Amino acid sequence: MHRPFRSSRDEHGTGSLGLLGGLRVTLRSMFAKKSTEFYPEQKVPTAPRYHGRHQLNRYPDGLEKCIGCELCAWSCPADAIYVEGADNTERQRFSPGERYGHVYQINYLRCIGCGLCIEACPTRALTMTNDYEMADDNRSDLIYDKDKLLAPLLPGMTQPPHEMLPGTTSTDYYLGNLTVPPRSTEAADGPVSR
């Protein structure tokens, strides 16, 4: 003869106590003090390691760290990154290596903020900032190009393309051994145009 399934809690009379315990949690949260955030007026700071908007970093002289290797695009599970590398020349140098990221796009409609692209980058060119305000009413504005992703030029940096610092090699850049102070923003022969 087949017996219907009965919980062991019901046999001992504890099933209703479990239900009351669950209701107690519900009632306690219903009457607890409400926590309201006034978001646009009062912004709460994010955690220090928050994964927000991406940023392409620069070396202290202004050259880009991205070498156009496309490892970030290959590691992205959402296929949100598109990179097209190009070769540096002596007259047009954007990074200290042989190549640079000529085209760099991140589609924030697809990005899931996992950070795998950050782990894959061999030169620490790509990092994530604490910026989280990226909402927009136009889908095409959520595809960030290189001009939106590049870190701003700090004082003492020169807008690429320009040569590497005198007396340095690409290895010095990658190891962080820049011993020569960065160039001034005013070049002797005038500003470099793109």
N, C-alpha and C positions, 0 to 999 in steps of 0.2 A: 504494500500500500504506500502511495506517495504522499509525503507530508508537505504542506505548503511552506514556503520559505518564511522564516521568522527570524528577526534579528535577535542576537543574544542580549542586546540591551532591553528589548521588549519583554523577554522572559524574566528579567530581573527587575523590571519596572523603572529603568533609568532612561528610557527613550524620551519620556516627557520632560525629564530634567535637562536633557541635551537640547531640546527645543526651547525651553525657558532660558538656558544659557545663551543661545543664539539671539533670542529676542532681547536679552539684557544688553548685549552689545549694540543692537539696533537702537534701543531706547536711550542708551547712554550717548550715542552719537547724535541722536535727534535733538537732545536738550543741551548739548555742549555749546560753548561760546563759538560763534562763527568767526572764521578767519577770512577777512576780505582784503584783497589786494587791489589797490588803485593803480592799475598798470600804466596807462600812458603818463599819468602825472607823477607817480612815485615808482621809479624803476628799482627793482630789487637786484643787487649785484649777483652775478652768476658765480658758480664754483670756479676755483682757479683752473681746473682742468676741463672745463666745459668745452664740448665739441660744437663750435658754431661755424661761421663762414670761413672758408679756406683763404689762405694768403700765400702768394709766391714771394719768397724772401730774396734779399739782396746781400751781397758782400759789402764791407764797409766803404768800398770805393764806388759803389753803385752798380757794379756788374751783377747780372742775375745768377742765382744759384741753379736754376733749372737748366739741365743739359739736354732736354728733349729725348730722354731714353724711353719714355712711354710706359715705364713700369707701373706708375700710378693708374694709368688707364687699364692696363692688363689686370691689375689686382682688384679693380672696382667691381663688386658683385652686381651692382645696379646698372652698369654700363653708362655712367653719368659723366665720364671724363673723356674728352677728346684732345689728343696732343699730336701735333705735327712738328717734327724736329727739322732743323735746317743747319747747314754748316756755317761756322764762323769763318770770316776771312780777316786778313790783317787790317783791312780798311773798315770793315764792319764787324766789330767784336762785341757781342752781347753777354757772353759768359766766358770764364777763363778756359774752358775746355775746347774741344773740337766742334761741339754742337751746342745748340741752344733751342729752347722751345719757341718756335716761330709762331705757331698757333696753339693756344691753350684755352679750352672751354670747359666749364663745369655746368651741367644742367641740374639746377636745384629742384626741378620738378621730379627728378629721379633720385637724387642723392638721399641716402638714408643715414648719413652721419656716422658711419661705422668706424671711420678712421683707418681702414686698411690701406688707403692710398698714402697716408702719412707714414705708415710702417714700411711701405715698399720703397720710398724715396731714398736713394743712396746718398744724396747730397744735403738732406734736410731742407730742400728748397720749398717743400709744401708743408705748411703747418695749419692748424685750425685756431681761429681767434675766438674771443668771447662774444662776438657780434651775433645776435640771434634775430634781429629785426630785418627780415628779408621778404616780408609779404609784399605782394604786388597784385594789381588788377589786370596785368597784361602778361600772358604766358611767355612771350618772347623776351621780356625784361628779366626773367628768372634764369636765363642762360647767360652766365657771367663769362665775359671774354678776358683776355690777358690784361687789358687796361684796367679792369675793375679788380682783378685779383692781385696785381703786383703791389708790393709794399711801397708806401710813399718814400720819396727821396728825403733822407735826413740831412741836416746841415753837414757840409763837407763831402757829400756824395755828388757824383757827376752822372748825368743822364747818359745811358749807353746809346749808341755804340762808342766805345773808346778802348784804348789799349790797356793791357794789364799794368799794374804798378811797376815802375822800373826796378829791375833786379829780382823780380819774382817769377815763379813758374806756376803752372796750374796746380801742382802738388802743394805749394805754399797756401794757395787759396783753400783747397779742400781740407788741409790739416789745420787751418786757422792760424798760420804763421805769418801773418801780414805784419812786417816790422816797419814798413815805411808808412808814415801817416797818410790818411786819405787826401786826395787832391782837393783843392778849393773848388767851389762851385763856379768860379770864373776861370775859364781856361785862358792861357796866354794868347792863343790865336783866335779867340772868340768862341761862342757857344757852338756845340755840335748839333747839327740838325738831322732829323731822321730822313 
